[in-house]
Amino acid sequence: MNAYIIRRILLIVPTFIGITLMVFAITRFVPGGPIERMIAAAQQSSMSRGFNKMNETPLSASQLEELKKFYGFDKPIIVSYGQWLYNVATFDLGTSTRYYEPVWDIIKSKLPVSLFYGIMAMIISYSVCIPLGILKALKHKTKLDNITSVIVFIGYAIPNYIVAIILLLIFSSWLDIFPLGGFVSDNFHELSFVGKFIDILYHAVLPLISYMAGSFAVMTFMMKNSLMDYLASDFMRTAIAKGMTFRQAVLGHALRNSLIPLATHFGNNISLILTGSYLIEKIFNIDGIGLLGLESVIERDYPVVMGILVISSLLFMTGNILSDICVALVDPRVRFE
């Protein structure tokens, strides 16, 4: 298993290069980059003062060359990418073309918010979906199973951003129970420690429900269907025939095997802990990594886009390795050779 993990870790390098090189090349050919936006801003400023026409470039050729050199657009893509990759290897993600601050400092300032929602969503999902899936498998086709299935299917059928809008309309606009958005209240710094904790949870209720709307259904039914398959297997009947109670057979045999699909799904959730959902953060005005990524794409802030890509891709590939390890821990039949 150690050799397998080492091989998977070594594969991270070429995979990472392939992902980042493709996105880096796309950012060079997509119109509306920092230089074009700077020229447009200068044109609008000149037009407002009546100095030149809209189709005239307010910057000289030498100024354009200086800008290209400053942003690294004067070199071939491979050369620029090699320089960027070297900077990343030295833990330098560059400087934002929008905020003019180090990319890592910007991401680090948004990190606590995204980590809070990501970790809370994962903890709640696993702590609720696993018991609910077990209960639905044991109570299959009962009233409890049917009612919960309808609720879970509705949550699965509606996109999470639609769920967020509906929750805002009902509980924030009409009933005025929860705030319209934000991570904390305006007077957060004036509250006590307990008050701050309650205030964060108060603002987090609706976003967390929206976060879990889709994955909640997938994990619940994954757990239920997997457990039902093992409940109908031959080894369960054999265990009960040997004198074990049904409860002992479920807890000792079927339950552990039914956790295998959830173990494979675990790695995919790792990247979501950080990147989150940009639509949810946009709707609830949560200043996290997801909203930062959305605004960076819109504003063509390519250093921030690449910085978020570096972190999210590494997390995703690490999550895949963790999924394999979780499967090996849950299923003793798995041996990585």
C-alpha positions in Angstrom: 0.0 0.0 0.0 2.9 2.4 0.7 4.2 1.9 -2.8 0.8 2.6 -4.2 0.4 5.8 -2.2 3.9 6.9 -3.4 3.0 6.3 -7.0 -0.2 8.3 -6.6 1.6 11.2 -5.0 4.2 11.2 -7.8 1.3 11.3 -10.3 0.1 14.6 -8.8 3.0 16.4 -10.4 2.2 15.7 -14.1 -1.5 16.0 -13.4 -1.0 19.4 -11.8 1.1 20.6 -14.6 -1.4 19.5 -17.2 -4.3 21.3 -15.4 -2.5 24.5 -14.7 -0.9 24.7 -18.1 -4.3 24.4 -19.9 -5.9 27.1 -17.7 -2.8 29.3 -18.0 -3.0 29.1 -21.8 -6.7 29.9 -21.8 -6.1 33.1 -19.7 -3.7 34.3 -22.4 -6.2 34.0 -25.2 -9.4 35.1 -23.5 -10.1 38.8 -24.3 -10.6 41.4 -21.6 -7.4 40.8 -19.7 -5.8 43.4 -17.3 -4.2 45.3 -20.2 -7.4 45.6 -22.2 -9.3 46.6 -19.1 -6.7 49.3 -18.3 -6.9 50.6 -21.9 -10.7 50.7 -21.7 -10.6 52.6 -18.4 -8.1 55.1 -19.8 -10.3 55.6 -22.9 -13.3 56.3 -20.8 -11.3 58.8 -18.7 -10.0 60.5 -21.8 -13.5 60.6 -23.4 -15.0 62.2 -20.2 -12.4 65.0 -20.5 -12.8 65.3 -24.3 -9.2 64.5 -25.2 -9.6 61.7 -27.7 -12.2 59.5 -29.4 -13.3 56.1 -28.2 -11.5 54.1 -30.9 -8.2 55.8 -30.2 -5.7 54.2 -27.7 -4.7 56.7 -25.0 -1.5 54.7 -24.3 1.6 54.9 -26.4 3.3 51.9 -27.9 6.1 52.1 -25.3 3.6 52.2 -22.5 1.8 49.2 -23.9 5.1 47.3 -24.1 5.9 48.3 -20.4 2.5 46.9 -19.4 3.0 43.7 -21.3 6.4 43.3 -19.6 4.9 44.1 -16.2 2.2 41.5 -16.5 4.5 39.0 -18.3 2.6 39.0 -21.6 5.8 39.9 -23.6 7.1 36.3 -23.4 5.9 33.0 -25.0 3.3 31.1 -23.1 5.7 28.2 -22.2 8.3 30.7 -20.8 5.7 32.6 -18.8 4.2 29.4 -17.5 7.7 28.1 -16.5 8.3 31.3 -14.6 4.9 31.1 -12.9 5.5 27.4 -12.0 8.8 28.3 -10.5 7.2 31.0 -8.4 4.5 28.6 -7.2 7.2 26.1 -6.2 8.7 28.9 -4.1 5.2 29.5 -2.5 4.7 32.7 -4.5 1.3 32.9 -6.1 1.9 36.3 -7.6 0.2 39.7 -7.1 -3.5 40.4 -7.8 -4.1 42.7 -10.8 -7.3 43.9 -9.1 -6.3 44.4 -5.5 -2.5 44.8 -6.1 -1.8 42.6 -3.1 -0.2 39.2 -2.8 -2.6 36.5 -4.0 -1.8 34.3 -1.0 -2.7 37.1 1.4 -6.0 37.6 -0.3 -6.9 33.9 -0.3 -5.7 33.6 3.3 -8.1 36.4 4.4 -11.1 34.5 2.8 -10.0 31.1 4.1 -11.6 31.0 7.5 -15.1 31.7 6.1 -14.9 29.0 3.5 -13.3 26.5 5.9 -16.1 27.1 8.4 -18.9 26.4 5.9 -17.1 23.6 4.3 -16.2 21.7 7.5 -19.6 22.3 9.0 -21.4 21.1 5.9 -19.3 18.0 5.8 -19.8 17.2 9.5 -23.5 17.8 9.3 -23.9 15.8 6.1 -22.1 12.7 7.4 -23.6 12.8 10.9 -27.2 13.1 9.4 -27.0 11.1 6.1 -25.4 8.0 7.5 -28.0 7.5 10.4 -30.8 8.5 8.1 -29.7 6.1 5.3 -29.4 3.3 7.9 -32.9 4.1 9.2 -34.4 4.2 5.8 -32.9 0.9 4.8 -34.2 -0.8 8.0 -37.6 0.8 7.6 -37.9 0.3 3.8 -41.3 1.1 2.3 -42.7 2.3 5.6 -44.3 5.7 6.1 -41.1 7.1 7.5 -39.1 6.0 4.5 -41.7 7.4 2.0 -41.9 10.8 3.7 -38.2 11.3 4.1 -37.7 10.1 0.5 -40.1 12.8 -0.8 -38.3 15.5 1.2 -34.8 14.3 0.1 -35.8 14.0 -3.5 -37.2 17.5 -3.6 -33.9 18.8 -2.2 -32.0 16.8 -4.8 -34.2 17.9 -7.8 -33.9 21.6 -7.0 -30.4 23.2 -7.6 -28.8 24.5 -4.4 -28.8 28.1 -5.6 -32.6 27.9 -6.2 -32.9 26.5 -2.7 -30.9 29.4 -1.4 -33.2 31.9 -3.1 -36.3 30.2 -1.8 -35.0 30.1 1.7 -34.1 33.8 1.5 -37.6 34.7 0.3 -39.4 32.7 2.9 -37.3 33.0 6.1 -35.5 36.3 5.5 -37.8 38.4 3.4 -41.3 37.3 4.4 -40.9 35.9 7.9 -37.8 37.9 8.8 -36.4 35.1 10.9 -32.8 35.0 9.5 -30.6 37.7 8.0 -30.5 38.3 4.3 -26.8 37.5 4.1 -23.3 38.1 5.4 -21.1 36.0 7.6 -21.6 38.1 10.8 -23.6 41.1 12.0 -22.4 44.7 11.9 -21.9 44.7 15.7 -20.0 41.4 15.8 -16.9 42.9 17.4 -19.1 44.3 20.3 -20.5 40.9 21.2 -19.2 38.5 23.9 -17.5 35.2 22.9 -20.8 33.3 23.3 -22.6 36.1 21.5 -20.2 35.9 18.6 -20.6 32.1 18.4 -24.4 32.4 18.3 -24.2 35.2 15.7 -22.1 33.1 13.4 -24.5 30.1 13.7 -27.5 32.5 13.2 -26.1 33.6 9.9 -25.0 30.1 8.9 -28.3 28.3 9.0 -29.7 29.1 5.6 -26.3 28.9 3.7 -25.6 25.5 5.3 -29.0 24.2 4.2 -28.3 25.4 0.7 -24.8 23.9 0.7 -26.1 20.4 1.6 -29.3 20.4 -0.6 -27.8 18.3 -3.4 -25.1 16.2 -1.6 -27.5 15.4 1.2 -29.8 13.4 -1.0 -26.9 11.6 -2.8 -25.2 10.5 0.4 -28.5 9.4 2.1 -29.6 7.2 -0.8 -26.1 5.9 -1.3 -26.0 4.7 2.3 -29.5 3.3 2.1 -29.1 1.4 -1.2 -25.7 0.0 -0.2 -27.0 -1.2 3.2 -30.0 -2.8 1.6 -27.8 -4.8 -0.8 -25.8 -6.2 2.1 -28.9 -6.9 4.2 -30.1 -9.2 1.4 -26.7 -11.0 1.0 -25.9 -14.6 1.9 -23.5 -13.8 4.7 -26.2 -11.9 6.6 -28.5 -15.0 6.5 -25.6 -17.1 7.5 -24.7 -14.9 10.4 -28.3 -14.9 11.7 -28.5 -18.7 11.2 -25.5 -19.1 13.4 -27.2 -17.4 16.3 -26.4 -13.7 15.9 -29.3 -11.3 16.4 -30.3 -9.1 13.5 -28.9 -6.0 15.2 -25.5 -7.7 15.8 -25.4 -8.9 12.1 -26.1 -5.4 10.8 -23.6 -3.7 13.1 -20.9 -6.3 12.8 -21.1 -7.2 9.1 -23.5 -5.2 6.8 -22.8 -1.7 8.2 -19.1 -1.6 7.6 -19.3 -3.0 4.1 -22.1 -0.4 3.2 -19.7 2.4 4.2 -17.5 1.7 1.2 -19.4 3.9 -1.3 -19.3 6.8 1.2 -15.6 6.3 1.6 -15.0 6.7 -2.1 -17.2 9.9 -2.0 -15.1 11.3 0.9 -12.3 12.6 -1.3 -14.5 14.6 -3.5 -15.8 16.6 -0.5 -12.2 17.6 0.5 -11.9 20.2 -2.3 -15.4 21.6 -1.5 -14.2 22.4 2.1 -12.1 25.2 0.6 -13.6 26.2 -2.7 -17.2 26.1 -1.5 -20.0 27.2 -3.9 -19.6 30.5 -5.5 -23.3 30.8 -6.3 -24.3 30.3 -2.6 -21.7 32.8 -1.5 -22.8 35.3 -4.1 -26.5 34.9 -3.1 -25.8 35.2 0.7 -23.0 37.8 0.2 -20.5 35.6 2.0 -17.0 36.8 1.5 -15.3 33.4 0.9 -13.1 31.7 -1.6 -16.1 30.9 -3.9 -17.1 34.5 -4.2 -13.5 35.5 -4.6 -13.1 33.1 -7.5 -16.3 34.3 -9.2 -15.3 37.9 -9.0 -11.7 37.1 -10.1 -13.0 35.4 -13.3 -15.4 38.3 -14.0 -12.7 40.9 -13.4 -10.0 38.9 -15.3 -7.8 38.8 -12.2 -5.8 35.9 -13.6 -3.2 35.6 -10.7 -6.1 35.1 -8.2 -7.8 32.6 -10.6 -4.6 30.6 -10.9 -3.9 30.8 -7.2 -7.4 29.3 -6.4 -6.8 26.7 -9.1 -3.5 25.7 -7.5 -5.1 25.1 -4.1 -8.3 23.5 -5.4 -6.6 21.1 -7.8 -4.1 20.0 -5.1 -6.9 19.4 -2.7 -8.9 17.4 -5.2 -6.0 15.1 -6.1 -5.1 14.7 -2.4 -8.8 13.9 -1.7 -8.7 11.1 -4.3 -5.7 9.5 -2.5 -7.6 9.9 0.8 -10.6 8.2 -0.7 -8.5 5.2 -1.7 -7.0 5.0 1.8 -10.5 5.2 3.3 -11.7 2.4 1.1 -8.8 0.3 2.1 -9.6 0.9 5.8 -13.2 0.1 5.4 -12.9 -2.9 3.0 -10.2 -5.4 4.1 -10.4 -7.1 0.7 -8.8 -4.1 -0.9 -5.0 -4.4 -1.3 -3.1 -1.9 -3.3 -0.2 -3.6 -5.0 
